[in-house]
């Protein structure tokens, strides 16, 4: 029988891609109302990350100290497997350079916090998922620009310092600010956690919809190849993430969590950063991933639940992050 947490998580993980998909279609056919939102993408990203910070608690960081090895493996896997997979998929499909750098950005941003609810639905380890997402997010202002500088290629100009400053502004400051407020006003903010997913969903829409509105013609030309590229990238992340955990002989619940964490990126952040530092076309992989990552996450959770009867000890240990997951890309 489904618990209230199951139902809340299922609603969040299905409502998000449905909202983004419908909004994307509207923005594609009726772009005019969404184009002016392009100038506010940075602020939408800050809202998303602030909402994420409000969901974090001190026990989330205590989890890092309790299980440093799996957290370390998950974060390293996130920042090694996904960028390299992005390069491989781009070469395999012969992507246009703008799309290739957008896919690389998607692989180089931190994990999406929709991974927390997908891990829950997949009978993964939610506390471990939250810890991995938190660490990768806090490291992103340093790691993401370094990855782009190292892997983007000589033909693409990378403003590493600008990226680091932008990520600090749009990720680090809002997340830390949200965490501080949660620590000070924990009781009050805990009551608000059910609305945080919907705040984040609106924020993702504010990033994705103007991206689509500004690139309707180009999206019509490259839409199929972008979907294929993002899907391959995502599936490789799931497979290699699970394999990494299995190779290191981690428990099955850890392996399921590793697959979700490594395969799911902060798609909204990827789209916003690509639009700011490259071309509008480079933002398309992130925009597509905002929908696709949550659909594949829902399918993954349905499959692994069918074949697993194991319910991990920490599957519901952080109810604030289960019932009120923040979904930046996943998304």
Backbone bond lengths (Angstrom), bond angles and torsions (degrees), N, CA, C in turn:
res aa  C-N    CA-C-N  psi(-1)  N-CA   C-N-CA  omega(-1)  CA-C   N-CA-C  phi
1 X - - - 1.469 - - 1.532 109.67 -
2 X 1.309 116.42 136.74 1.460 119.46 -177.85 1.517 111.55 -72.90
3 X 1.325 115.82 138.32 1.450 120.65 174.74 1.525 108.61 -86.31
4 X 1.343 115.21 170.38 1.469 118.60 177.46 1.517 110.64 -62.93
5 X 1.363 116.72 -33.55 1.462 120.18 177.73 1.521 110.81 -64.64
6 X 1.366 116.29 -41.07 1.459 119.76 177.16 1.522 110.49 -58.64
7 X 1.336 115.77 -47.31 1.461 119.74 -177.29 1.524 111.71 -64.95
8 X 1.332 117.10 -42.03 1.466 120.76 179.22 1.518 110.70 -63.47
9 X 1.328 116.08 -44.62 1.462 120.16 -179.97 1.519 110.81 -64.44
10 X 1.329 116.96 -42.04 1.463 120.38 -179.52 1.528 110.95 -63.32
11 X 1.335 116.52 -40.87 1.467 120.20 178.33 1.532 109.91 -61.45
12 X 1.344 116.14 -45.52 1.464 119.84 -177.82 1.524 111.75 -62.86
13 X 1.329 116.30 -43.17 1.459 119.42 -173.72 1.525 112.01 -76.59
14 X 1.347 118.52 -20.17 1.464 120.57 176.93 1.526 111.98 -96.00
15 X 1.325 117.78 -34.38 1.467 120.51 -178.54 1.520 111.35 -67.23
16 X 1.333 116.26 -36.67 1.461 119.52 -176.06 1.527 112.69 -61.95
17 X 1.353 119.64 -56.82 1.464 117.52 179.92 1.517 113.17 -63.61
18 X 1.353 117.28 -31.61 1.461 119.47 178.50 1.529 110.52 -64.02
19 X 1.340 116.56 -44.76 1.464 120.89 179.53 1.529 110.75 -62.81
20 X 1.346 116.25 -46.28 1.458 120.08 -178.47 1.525 110.64 -65.54
21 X 1.331 117.22 -40.62 1.458 120.33 -178.81 1.528 111.06 -64.27
22 X 1.321 116.78 -47.52 1.467 120.42 179.74 1.527 110.77 -63.87
23 X 1.344 116.05 -43.81 1.463 119.75 178.89 1.511 112.23 -63.92
24 X 1.330 116.87 -36.82 1.461 121.18 178.75 1.521 110.81 -64.28
25 X 1.322 116.32 -42.81 1.466 120.00 178.74 1.532 110.78 -62.39
26 X 1.327 115.85 -43.50 1.469 119.67 178.81 1.527 110.72 -63.30
27 X 1.344 116.49 -44.50 1.470 120.61 -179.83 1.520 111.65 -64.12
28 X 1.318 116.23 -31.60 1.473 120.37 179.73 1.531 110.99 -69.28
29 X 1.333 116.18 -45.57 1.467 119.78 -176.14 1.527 112.95 -86.25
30 X 1.320 117.17 -25.85 1.474 121.06 -179.82 1.535 109.02 -130.99
31 X 1.327 117.25 72.30 1.471 120.98 -171.12 1.526 115.47 -71.73
32 X 1.319 118.34 -26.65 1.468 121.33 -169.60 1.533 113.98 -51.99
33 X 1.340 120.73 -45.77 1.472 119.01 -177.58 1.529 113.87 -67.72
34 X 1.337 116.75 -19.87 1.461 119.82 -173.58 1.531 113.57 -97.16
35 X 1.331 116.71 -22.61 1.466 120.04 -177.64 1.528 112.37 -56.85
36 X 1.348 120.21 -42.91 1.474 119.50 -179.92 1.530 114.19 -61.63
37 X 1.341 117.41 -19.23 1.463 119.93 179.99 1.524 112.65 -71.29
38 X 1.338 117.47 -12.10 1.465 120.88 -177.57 1.526 112.01 -56.86
39 X 1.319 116.54 -36.43 1.463 119.99 -178.33 1.510 113.65 -72.00
40 X 1.328 117.57 -11.25 1.470 121.11 -177.25 1.525 112.88 -107.49
41 X 1.342 117.98 9.88 1.465 120.45 -176.15 1.518 111.81 -58.55
42 X 1.332 116.98 -41.78 1.472 120.22 179.30 1.524 111.09 -58.73
43 X 1.307 116.61 -40.26 1.468 119.95 -178.94 1.526 111.23 -70.22
44 X 1.327 116.39 -36.04 1.467 118.96 175.97 1.530 110.37 -63.19
45 X 1.329 116.39 -40.84 1.468 119.74 177.45 1.525 111.25 -61.59
46 X 1.316 116.46 -40.46 1.462 120.38 179.57 1.526 110.95 -64.60
47 X 1.329 117.22 -38.26 1.469 120.63 177.33 1.523 110.33 -63.11
48 X 1.339 116.77 -43.65 1.463 121.23 179.21 1.522 110.67 -59.11
49 X 1.321 116.48 -47.79 1.450 120.50 -176.27 1.528 112.20 -71.88
50 X 1.329 116.61 -32.95 1.462 119.22 175.71 1.527 110.40 -64.34
51 X 1.340 116.06 -40.93 1.461 119.89 177.21 1.519 110.56 -62.34
52 X 1.330 116.56 -37.77 1.462 119.38 176.71 1.522 110.64 -62.49
53 X 1.333 116.74 -45.07 1.463 120.38 179.10 1.516 112.42 -58.83
54 X 1.327 116.84 -35.33 1.462 120.44 179.77 1.529 112.20 -68.26
55 X 1.342 117.73 -22.39 1.463 119.52 179.10 1.524 112.70 -84.47
56 X 1.339 117.47 -13.52 1.465 120.29 -175.97 1.524 110.86 -83.00
57 X 1.331 114.77 148.10 1.460 121.35 178.30 1.527 109.01 -134.39
58 X 1.313 116.24 166.71 1.459 120.82 179.13 1.531 112.05 -58.12
59 X 1.351 119.92 -41.06 1.463 119.26 177.53 1.527 113.97 -57.40
60 X 1.341 117.51 -28.01 1.460 119.47 176.58 1.517 111.09 -60.69
61 X 1.318 116.98 -38.98 1.458 120.89 -179.15 1.532 111.28 -81.91
62 X 1.310 117.24 -26.05 1.459 119.74 173.12 1.524 110.57 -65.60
63 X 1.321 115.26 -29.26 1.465 119.93 177.86 1.518 110.86 -63.20
64 X 1.333 117.46 -33.53 1.461 121.57 178.40 1.526 110.33 -63.02
65 X 1.334 116.32 -42.85 1.465 120.55 179.19 1.525 111.23 -70.21
66 X 1.323 116.91 -31.74 1.460 120.21 -178.26 1.522 112.30 -73.60
67 X 1.348 115.23 -36.04 1.473 119.04 -178.29 1.526 110.13 -134.45
68 X 1.327 117.44 66.76 1.464 119.71 -175.63 1.522 113.73 -65.98
69 X 1.328 117.97 -34.54 1.464 120.09 -174.72 1.528 112.39 -64.40
70 X 1.341 120.93 -53.52 1.466 118.92 179.03 1.531 112.92 -64.44
71 X 1.334 117.84 -33.53 1.467 119.70 176.24 1.525 109.80 -63.98
72 X 1.322 116.16 -45.00 1.476 121.31 178.85 1.522 110.89 -59.37
73 X 1.338 116.97 -47.22 1.460 120.81 -179.19 1.526 111.14 -62.33
74 X 1.334 116.41 -42.52 1.457 120.02 -179.98 1.514 113.03 -63.33
75 X 1.337 116.32 -42.83 1.467 120.15 -178.47 1.531 110.69 -70.53
76 X 1.323 117.26 -43.51 1.467 120.25 177.40 1.528 109.93 -62.30
77 X 1.346 116.25 -43.15 1.461 119.16 177.70 1.514 112.04 -60.04
78 X 1.326 116.50 -40.25 1.463 121.29 178.22 1.519 111.25 -58.27
79 X 1.325 116.76 -46.33 1.459 121.08 -174.10 1.530 114.19 -90.01
80 X 1.330 117.73 -1.35 1.464 120.98 175.70 1.518 110.75 -111.42
81 X 1.321 116.78 -52.47 1.464 120.87 -176.02 1.523 111.98 -63.79
82 X 1.339 116.95 -48.40 1.463 119.01 -172.36 1.529 114.40 -70.17
83 X 1.333 120.43 -41.62 1.465 118.22 174.76 1.525 112.81 -62.17
84 X 1.341 116.79 -41.54 1.460 119.66 179.87 1.525 111.15 -67.67
85 X 1.320 117.05 -37.65 1.468 120.09 175.37 1.524 110.74 -63.46
86 X 1.324 117.09 -37.64 1.469 120.46 178.90 1.522 110.49 -61.55
87 X 1.316 116.64 -43.80 1.462 120.53 178.40 1.525 110.41 -63.63
88 X 1.345 116.16 -44.02 1.461 120.11 -179.71 1.515 112.67 -62.59
89 X 1.336 117.04 -44.12 1.470 120.99 -179.82 1.529 110.42 -66.42
90 X 1.327 116.60 -41.10 1.472 120.15 179.16 1.519 111.42 -60.67
91 X 1.336 116.37 -41.86 1.473 120.10 178.43 1.519 110.95 -70.40
92 X 1.326 116.89 -40.35 1.461 120.79 -179.58 1.517 111.74 -60.42
93 X 1.323 116.93 -41.31 1.471 121.96 -176.28 1.528 112.90 -94.19
94 X 1.335 117.20 -5.53 1.461 120.32 -178.63 1.515 112.52 61.66
95 X 1.343 116.12 45.35 1.464 120.18 -176.37 1.519 111.86 -64.80
96 X 1.326 115.27 147.32 1.463 121.79 170.54 1.525 108.28 -57.24
97 X 1.356 118.19 144.06 1.467 120.04 -177.23 1.525 114.75 -51.89
98 X 1.328 118.46 -36.83 1.473 120.70 -179.84 1.518 110.57 -65.75
99 X 1.325 117.07 -41.79 1.459 120.42 178.15 1.524 110.83 -70.47
100 X 1.327 116.26 -36.21 1.465 120.52 179.95 1.525 110.97 -63.75
101 X 1.336 117.13 -42.89 1.467 118.81 -179.74 1.522 110.36 -71.70
102 X 1.337 117.26 -30.50 1.465 120.19 174.96 1.512 111.77 -66.68
103 X 1.349 116.92 -38.63 1.463 120.78 177.22 1.524 110.29 -68.58
104 X 1.339 116.60 -37.21 1.463 119.97 176.53 1.523 110.80 -64.46
105 X 1.329 117.24 -40.52 1.459 120.04 175.88 1.527 110.63 -61.19
106 X 1.323 116.37 -41.29 1.464 120.38 177.43 1.523 110.72 -59.21
107 X 1.326 117.08 -39.19 1.450 120.52 179.56 1.507 114.45 -76.83
108 X 1.323 117.28 -16.18 1.471 121.06 -174.13 1.520 113.74 -101.87
109 X 1.328 117.85 -10.45 1.467 119.96 177.32 1.528 109.34 -80.69
110 X 1.319 118.44 166.54 1.469 120.53 -179.46 1.517 112.43 -69.69
111 X 1.323 115.07 173.03 1.452 120.36 179.18 1.516 111.58 -65.69
112 X 1.327 115.92 147.85 1.451 120.27 176.97 1.517 110.75 -80.70
113 X 1.317 117.12 139.79 1.462 118.61 -176.14 1.521 112.88 -76.79
114 X 1.329 118.48 -4.59 1.463 118.07 168.17 1.516 109.38 -64.70
115 X 1.341 116.23 -17.48 1.463 119.63 176.73 1.525 111.55 -59.82
116 X 1.333 117.28 -27.88 1.471 120.12 -179.56 1.520 111.36 -63.85
117 X 1.318 116.39 -44.63 1.464 118.65 -179.81 1.522 111.04 -75.63
118 X 1.333 118.13 -33.06 1.466 120.37 176.09 1.522 109.92 -65.60
119 X 1.338 116.63 -39.64 1.464 120.01 176.45 1.524 110.56 -61.90
120 X 1.315 116.77 -39.58 1.465 121.04 178.48 1.525 110.82 -62.80
121 X 1.331 116.07 -48.67 1.463 119.98 -179.61 1.519 111.66 -65.35
122 X 1.338 116.99 -24.98 1.464 122.29 -178.48 1.525 112.87 -89.53
123 X 1.325 116.66 8.47 1.462 121.93 -174.70 1.527 110.47 56.73
124 X 1.318 114.91 37.49 1.447 120.56 172.41 1.513 109.90 -85.73
125 X 1.315 116.31 -165.90 1.457 122.50 -178.39 1.530 107.71 -104.16
126 X 1.317 116.42 101.91 1.465 120.99 -172.50 1.526 111.71 -64.56
127 X 1.331 117.18 -42.85 1.466 119.83 -179.50 1.524 110.45 -60.48
128 X 1.326 116.25 -40.60 1.460 120.83 178.26 1.527 110.51 -66.92
129 X 1.324 116.94 -39.57 1.462 121.43 178.79 1.523 111.15 -61.59
130 X 1.332 116.63 -46.00 1.466 120.88 179.48 1.524 110.52 -62.53
131 X 1.336 117.04 -41.19 1.459 120.67 179.82 1.526 111.10 -62.93
132 X 1.334 117.03 -44.16 1.468 120.61 179.09 1.526 111.37 -63.06
133 X 1.326 116.27 -45.68 1.459 120.01 179.83 1.521 111.38 -61.64
134 X 1.322 116.79 -42.18 1.463 121.25 -178.81 1.525 110.97 -62.47
135 X 1.333 116.42 -45.95 1.467 120.34 -177.26 1.530 110.30 -66.70
136 X 1.342 117.77 -46.37 1.465 119.53 -178.91 1.525 111.42 -63.42
137 X 1.327 116.86 -35.47 1.468 120.30 178.64 1.522 111.29 -66.72
138 X 1.319 117.16 -45.62 1.461 121.00 -178.69 1.525 112.10 -68.05
139 X 1.335 117.46 -27.62 1.466 120.91 178.91 1.526 112.98 -83.35
140 X 1.318 117.43 -16.82 1.463 120.81 -171.20 1.530 115.57 -58.99
141 X 1.350 121.05 -34.61 1.464 117.75 178.75 1.524 113.96 -61.20
142 X 1.328 117.07 -22.57 1.458 120.86 177.23 1.524 111.05 -96.96
143 X 1.331 116.83 -48.43 1.466 121.10 -170.54 1.526 112.20 -73.80
144 X 1.325 118.38 -43.57 1.461 120.20 -176.87 1.529 112.71 -60.12
145 X 1.347 120.86 -48.07 1.470 119.11 177.40 1.529 112.40 -62.46
146 X 1.341 117.79 -37.50 1.470 119.98 179.18 1.521 111.08 -64.13
147 X 1.329 117.36 -40.27 1.459 120.67 178.02 1.526 111.04 -64.34
148 X 1.310 116.60 -43.35 1.466 119.89 -179.98 1.521 111.05 -64.77
149 X 1.330 116.96 -40.94 1.468 120.75 178.00 1.524 111.38 -63.19
150 X 1.330 115.89 -39.06 1.459 120.19 -175.59 1.522 113.06 -78.65
151 X 1.332 118.12 -30.81 1.461 120.22 -167.87 1.526 115.42 -115.01
152 X 1.324 118.59 -12.91 1.467 119.70 -173.25 1.519 113.38 -71.33
153 X 1.325 117.48 -22.68 1.460 119.87 -179.95 1.516 112.48 98.94
154 X 1.305 115.33 158.08 1.462 120.98 -174.83 1.524 113.04 -70.22
155 X 1.321 117.38 -24.01 1.470 120.24 -175.64 1.521 113.38 -80.08
156 X 1.340 117.37 -8.75 1.461 120.59 -177.51 1.524 109.02 -114.30
157 X 1.306 116.84 122.18 1.463 121.18 -179.98 1.524 109.78 -75.89
158 X 1.320 115.58 127.65 1.461 121.52 -178.76 1.524 108.92 -118.09
159 X 1.299 116.52 122.23 1.463 122.21 175.34 1.534 108.07 -91.33
160 X 1.337 115.80 82.69 1.455 120.44 -175.41 1.518 113.09 -61.62
161 X 1.325 116.28 -43.24 1.466 119.96 -179.80 1.523 110.56 -65.56
162 X 1.334 115.94 -43.51 1.460 119.71 178.53 1.520 111.97 -61.33
163 X 1.332 116.25 -41.30 1.470 119.93 177.47 1.519 111.24 -62.14
164 X 1.334 116.12 -44.56 1.467 119.88 -178.68 1.522 110.82 -61.82
165 X 1.328 116.38 -43.47 1.462 119.70 -179.85 1.527 111.56 -66.69
166 X 1.343 116.13 -40.78 1.463 119.79 179.12 1.519 111.49 -65.19
167 X 1.350 116.53 -41.92 1.458 119.96 178.76 1.531 111.22 -66.75
168 X 1.326 116.53 -35.97 1.464 119.25 175.95 1.528 110.58 -63.24
169 X 1.336 114.86 -40.38 1.469 120.23 -179.04 1.524 112.01 -71.10
170 X 1.334 116.85 -42.76 1.459 120.46 -172.48 1.521 113.61 -93.34
171 X 1.324 117.51 -17.10 1.467 120.78 -177.43 1.525 111.78 -116.87
172 X 1.319 115.78 -61.20 1.465 120.21 -170.56 1.531 112.10 -64.48
173 X 1.327 116.76 -52.49 1.475 120.27 -176.81 1.532 111.95 -62.04
174 X 1.348 119.42 -48.04 1.474 118.38 179.35 1.528 113.25 -64.55
175 X 1.341 117.35 -40.69 1.466 119.53 -179.14 1.520 110.63 -64.33
176 X 1.332 116.35 -47.75 1.466 119.75 179.87 1.520 110.45 -64.48
177 X 1.337 116.76 -39.88 1.462 120.08 177.78 1.518 111.80 -61.44
178 X 1.331 116.39 -43.31 1.456 120.21 177.49 1.517 112.16 -63.99
179 X 1.336 116.61 -40.09 1.466 121.22 178.87 1.529 111.14 -63.36
180 X 1.339 116.47 -42.11 1.464 120.30 179.62 1.534 110.60 -63.34
181 X 1.327 115.38 -45.19 1.470 118.39 178.55 1.523 111.19 -62.75
182 X 1.331 116.83 -37.68 1.471 119.66 178.51 1.522 110.70 -63.25
183 X 1.333 116.54 -39.74 1.473 120.32 179.79 1.527 111.18 -66.19
184 X 1.338 116.03 -38.11 1.470 119.72 -176.38 1.524 111.44 -78.64
185 X 1.335 116.09 -42.21 1.472 120.46 -175.25 1.528 110.54 -117.98
186 X 1.298 116.67 47.51 1.464 121.38 -172.36 1.528 112.29 -55.97
187 X 1.319 117.29 -47.47 1.470 120.46 -175.67 1.524 111.74 -62.11
188 X 1.323 116.43 -42.98 1.463 120.54 -178.83 1.527 110.72 -68.38
189 X 1.340 115.93 -47.82 1.464 119.52 -175.29 1.523 111.33 -69.21
190 X 1.345 116.46 -32.00 1.468 119.24 177.59 1.521 111.32 -58.09
191 X 1.336 116.58 -33.07 1.464 120.37 178.85 1.533 111.87 -72.51
192 X 1.339 116.05 -20.22 1.462 120.00 -178.31 1.522 112.99 -91.75
193 X 1.347 117.46 -8.80 1.462 119.61 -173.81 1.525 114.45 -57.32
194 X 1.340 120.66 -31.05 1.468 118.22 178.68 1.534 114.55 -61.38
195 X 1.335 117.48 -24.73 1.471 118.28 -178.66 1.525 112.34 -90.96
196 X 1.322 117.86 -12.12 1.467 120.43 -175.84 1.527 113.35 -62.43
197 X 1.349 119.58 -38.12 1.464 117.78 177.07 1.518 112.39 -58.86
198 X 1.312 116.64 -38.15 1.459 120.04 -176.84 1.534 110.82 -73.16
199 X 1.322 117.28 -33.16 1.466 120.53 172.72 1.525 109.99 -61.26
200 X 1.328 115.54 -44.56 1.459 120.43 -179.65 1.523 111.74 -67.17
201 X 1.324 116.56 -39.03 1.462 120.25 178.28 1.529 110.27 -59.95
202 X 1.335 116.79 -44.31 1.462 120.31 177.28 1.528 111.22 -63.09
203 X 1.342 115.84 -37.88 1.460 119.94 177.77 1.514 112.40 -63.29
204 X 1.336 116.67 -42.99 1.459 120.48 177.24 1.528 110.33 -62.49
205 X 1.316 116.10 -40.79 1.455 119.22 176.23 1.521 111.85 -59.37
206 X 1.331 116.08 -38.50 1.455 120.48 178.85 1.517 113.32 -65.29
207 X 1.332 116.83 -21.74 1.469 121.34 176.34 1.524 110.61 -88.77
208 X 1.317 116.38 -46.34 1.462 121.45 -171.48 1.526 112.48 -76.02
209 X 1.330 117.84 -43.84 1.464 119.84 -172.92 1.533 113.30 -63.05
210 X 1.333 119.93 -45.90 1.469 117.44 176.72 1.520 112.80 -66.31
211 X 1.354 116.95 -29.63 1.459 119.54 176.25 1.521 110.49 -62.10
212 X 1.317 116.61 -44.57 1.461 120.96 178.40 1.527 110.67 -68.00
213 X 1.320 116.57 -42.62 1.468 120.64 -178.56 1.524 111.56 -60.14
214 X 1.317 116.84 -35.62 1.463 120.92 -178.79 1.524 113.39 -83.61
215 X 1.348 116.65 -9.01 1.466 119.64 -174.43 1.526 112.57 -130.49
216 X 1.333 116.03 27.84 1.454 119.22 -176.29 1.517 113.47 -57.43
217 X 1.322 116.98 -46.45 1.463 120.93 -177.69 1.523 111.07 -64.98
218 X 1.332 115.89 -44.36 1.466 119.73 -179.41 1.524 110.97 -69.43
219 X 1.329 117.28 -35.58 1.460 120.86 178.68 1.520 110.61 -63.67
220 X 1.343 116.74 -36.32 1.466 120.22 177.56 1.522 111.14 -63.60
221 X 1.325 116.83 -31.82 1.459 121.28 -178.32 1.528 112.75 -79.91
222 X 1.330 116.62 -37.35 1.477 119.45 -171.45 1.523 112.83 -117.23
223 X 1.338 117.50 6.28 1.458 120.30 -173.33 1.512 114.11 -55.20
224 X 1.331 117.39 -44.49 1.467 120.88 -176.56 1.517 111.10 -65.32
225 X 1.319 117.11 -45.48 1.469 119.83 -178.33 1.526 111.20 -67.61
226 X 1.332 117.21 -33.82 1.465 120.21 177.64 1.530 110.13 -66.56
227 X 1.324 116.67 -42.85 1.466 120.29 178.71 1.522 110.75 -61.68
228 X 1.332 116.49 -43.89 1.463 120.45 179.13 1.525 110.47 -62.71
229 X 1.337 116.91 -43.80 1.458 121.18 -178.55 1.520 111.47 -63.09
230 X 1.326 116.34 -46.54 1.473 120.59 -179.21 1.529 110.24 -65.98
231 X 1.329 117.25 -39.17 1.465 120.37 179.75 1.526 111.22 -65.20
232 X 1.332 117.22 -46.31 1.467 120.46 178.30 1.525 110.96 -60.52
233 X 1.317 116.06 -44.96 1.465 121.83 179.74 1.528 110.27 -58.98
234 X 1.305 116.12 -44.82 1.460 122.55 -179.15 1.536 111.54 -65.37
235 X 1.324 116.62 -46.26 1.472 121.20 -178.62 1.526 110.78 -65.53
236 X 1.323 117.10 -41.98 1.466 119.70 176.66 1.533 110.43 -59.67
237 X 1.330 116.50 -38.56 1.456 120.09 178.66 1.521 111.76 -62.26
238 X 1.324 116.33 -44.13 1.465 120.41 177.62 1.526 111.32 -61.28
239 X 1.328 116.08 -49.45 1.463 120.51 -175.83 1.531 111.56 -64.98
240 X 1.321 116.91 -47.44 1.456 120.05 -177.98 1.525 111.53 -72.55
241 X 1.335 117.07 -31.89 1.457 119.98 175.71 1.517 111.62 -63.83
242 X 1.327 116.45 -45.59 1.462 119.82 177.99 1.523 110.21 -65.03
243 X 1.328 116.39 -41.93 1.465 120.61 -179.21 1.520 111.19 -62.44
244 X 1.333 117.29 -37.62 1.471 120.57 179.96 1.525 110.20 -61.84
245 X 1.336 116.67 -45.16 1.452 119.61 178.36 1.510 112.53 -64.81
246 X 1.351 116.63 -43.00 1.458 120.89 -179.45 1.517 111.10 -64.94
247 X 1.336 116.75 -39.68 1.462 121.25 -179.81 1.523 111.54 -62.21
248 X 1.338 115.58 -33.94 1.464 120.56 179.70 1.530 111.78 -90.75
249 X 1.346 114.92 10.97 1.477 121.89 174.70 1.531 112.50 58.27
250 X 1.337 116.04 41.34 1.460 120.33 174.92 1.524 109.89 -81.91
251 X 1.323 118.21 160.79 1.468 121.11 177.43 1.530 110.82 -61.15
252 X 1.334 117.84 152.97 1.474 120.54 -179.53 1.527 114.10 -53.82
253 X 1.346 117.19 -37.95 1.467 118.82 179.83 1.526 111.08 -64.97
254 X 1.349 117.19 -34.46 1.462 120.82 175.83 1.529 109.61 -66.23
255 X 1.339 116.55 -42.03 1.462 120.69 -178.02 1.528 110.87 -62.73
256 X 1.340 115.84 -42.16 1.468 119.33 178.49 1.525 110.44 -63.84
257 X 1.328 115.64 -39.41 1.468 120.10 178.60 1.520 110.82 -66.96
258 X 1.332 117.20 -42.33 1.457 121.86 179.62 1.524 110.55 -59.94
259 X 1.334 116.36 -42.25 1.460 120.32 179.59 1.528 111.08 -60.04
260 X 1.332 115.81 -45.70 1.466 120.55 -178.72 1.524 110.90 -66.33
261 X 1.330 116.92 -46.51 1.464 120.93 -176.69 1.526 112.00 -63.19
262 X 1.316 116.56 -42.04 1.469 119.85 -177.33 1.524 110.91 -77.23
263 X 1.332 117.55 -32.98 1.453 120.06 -176.86 1.515 115.30 -82.55
264 X 1.329 117.86 -15.11 1.471 121.42 -173.92 1.523 111.03 -110.82
265 X 1.320 116.97 119.66 1.468 121.23 -178.92 1.531 111.98 -107.34
266 X 1.309 114.52 163.91 1.461 121.32 174.89 1.525 108.36 -77.73
267 X 1.331 115.66 83.95 1.458 121.57 -170.26 1.526 112.37 -64.87
268 X 1.324 117.35 -38.30 1.459 119.66 178.76 1.518 111.87 -62.23
269 X 1.333 115.83 -42.10 1.461 120.20 177.58 1.519 110.52 -63.74
270 X 1.327 116.68 -42.23 1.464 121.07 178.71 1.521 111.28 -59.89
271 X 1.328 116.40 -46.42 1.460 120.06 -178.90 1.527 111.48 -63.76
272 X 1.334 116.14 -44.70 1.464 120.11 -179.76 1.519 112.66 -64.43
273 X 1.329 117.52 -43.17 1.461 120.89 179.94 1.523 111.44 -67.64
274 X 1.332 117.43 -39.03 1.465 120.66 179.68 1.525 110.88 -65.13
275 X 1.329 116.44 -41.20 1.464 119.66 179.08 1.525 110.93 -65.09
276 X 1.318 117.07 -35.46 1.462 121.08 -176.30 1.524 112.13 -75.66
277 X 1.333 117.02 -40.18 1.474 119.83 -171.25 1.522 114.15 -104.73
278 X 1.339 117.98 -11.78 1.459 119.48 179.71 1.527 109.30 -127.36
279 X 1.293 117.78 -118.94 1.460 120.92 -179.14 1.527 109.40 -122.56
280 X 1.336 117.71 161.88 1.464 118.93 176.07 1.528 112.51 -56.35
281 X 1.332 116.45 -34.06 1.461 120.34 178.99 1.528 111.86 -63.27
282 X 1.333 116.35 -34.71 1.465 120.76 -179.65 1.523 111.83 -65.50
283 X 1.327 117.06 -19.36 1.462 120.76 179.81 1.524 112.60 -79.93
284 X 1.334 118.17 -11.05 1.458 120.95 -175.05 1.529 114.06 -64.89
285 X 1.349 120.61 -42.17 1.465 118.18 177.98 1.531 112.79 -57.33
286 X 1.319 117.28 -40.47 1.458 119.95 177.92 1.516 112.12 -65.90
287 X 1.335 116.19 -39.12 1.467 119.96 179.48 1.528 110.76 -64.77
288 X 1.328 116.60 -42.08 1.469 120.72 177.87 1.523 110.44 -65.83
289 X 1.333 116.07 -41.62 1.466 120.48 -178.38 1.525 111.93 -63.55
290 X 1.328 117.49 -29.30 1.461 120.81 179.81 1.521 111.31 -57.71
291 X 1.324 116.45 -32.94 1.458 120.67 176.46 1.524 110.79 -89.67
292 X 1.328 115.33 -49.15 1.464 121.07 -169.66 1.526 113.04 -65.11
293 X 1.332 117.21 -40.71 1.457 119.69 -177.37 1.525 112.49 -60.77
294 X 1.306 116.49 -34.96 1.462 119.02 -179.53 1.518 111.75 -77.62
295 X 1.327 117.50 -31.85 1.462 120.41 176.03 1.527 110.00 -67.96
296 X 1.337 117.19 -47.62 1.467 119.67 178.89 1.525 110.71 -65.58
297 X 1.335 116.93 -33.35 1.463 119.77 177.18 1.512 112.19 -63.59
298 X 1.329 115.92 -41.21 1.464 119.99 178.40 1.523 110.72 -65.86
299 X 1.339 117.01 -40.75 1.467 120.63 177.59 1.522 111.24 -64.95
300 X 1.328 115.82 -42.65 1.466 120.41 179.29 1.520 110.78 -60.49
301 X 1.318 116.74 -45.65 1.459 119.93 -178.31 1.524 110.97 -63.89
302 X 1.339 117.06 -37.54 1.465 119.96 178.79 1.521 111.03 -65.63
303 X 1.336 116.59 -38.80 1.467 120.66 -178.60 1.526 111.53 -69.33
304 X 1.340 116.76 -48.95 1.468 118.30 -174.76 1.522 111.70 -71.59
305 X 1.324 117.88 -29.33 1.465 119.41 176.43 1.529 110.59 -66.45
306 X 1.323 116.75 -32.76 1.459 120.47 179.97 1.523 111.18 -66.53
307 X 1.340 116.10 -34.38 1.456 119.28 -174.39 1.523 113.59 -103.01
308 X 1.323 117.75 4.07 1.455 120.19 -179.53 1.514 110.71 -129.63
309 X 1.331 114.69 128.97 1.464 119.86 175.67 1.517 111.19 -102.59
310 X 1.343 115.95 -2.03 1.469 120.51 -177.85 1.520 110.00 -74.99
311 X 1.321 116.96 128.15 1.461 122.38 173.41 1.514 107.27 -112.71
312 X 1.339 118.46 105.76 1.458 120.67 -173.76 1.515 112.50 -64.90
313 X 1.324 113.55 155.31 1.466 120.46 -178.43 1.508 111.91 -57.83
314 X 1.338 117.89 -35.68 1.459 121.81 -174.41 1.518 112.87 -102.81
315 X 1.351 117.07 21.15 1.462 118.37 -176.17 1.513 112.78 -65.34
316 X 1.332 117.52 -22.41 1.456 119.02 178.69 1.495 111.54 -132.54
317 X 1.334 117.08 31.08 1.455 120.92 -171.73 1.503 113.36 -78.70
318 X 1.313 118.25 -10.90 1.463 120.54 -179.95 1.515 108.16 -132.20
319 X 1.308 115.84 76.21 1.447 119.73 -172.15 1.521 113.24 -61.08
320 X 1.323 117.32 -30.92 1.466 118.76 179.83 1.507 110.99 -61.22
321 X 1.333 116.31 -35.41 1.446 119.71 -178.92 1.519 111.85 -88.13
322 X 1.322 118.63 -16.26 1.444 121.22 176.95 1.513 110.79 -84.16
323 X 1.321 115.24 -51.71 1.449 119.71 -176.95 1.523 110.61 -72.55
324 X 1.335 117.27 -31.87 1.452 119.88 -177.70 1.502 111.19 -124.19
325 X 1.340 117.97 62.73 1.448 119.31 -178.85 1.517 110.44 -69.72
326 X 1.314 115.76 145.82 1.451 119.62 175.56 1.521 106.97 -96.54
327 X 1.316 117.42 132.70 1.446 119.21 -173.72 1.502 112.38 -120.64
328 X 1.355 118.36 84.81 1.436 121.21 175.28 1.492 111.15 -85.39
329 X 1.635 152.48 -12.84 1.064 149.47 -172.22 0.606 122.46 140.37
330 X 2.182 113.30 53.65 0.468 127.48 97.51 0.679 14.01 -98.09
331 X 0.952 135.31 148.10 0.532 107.03 -67.57 1.010 78.41 -161.91
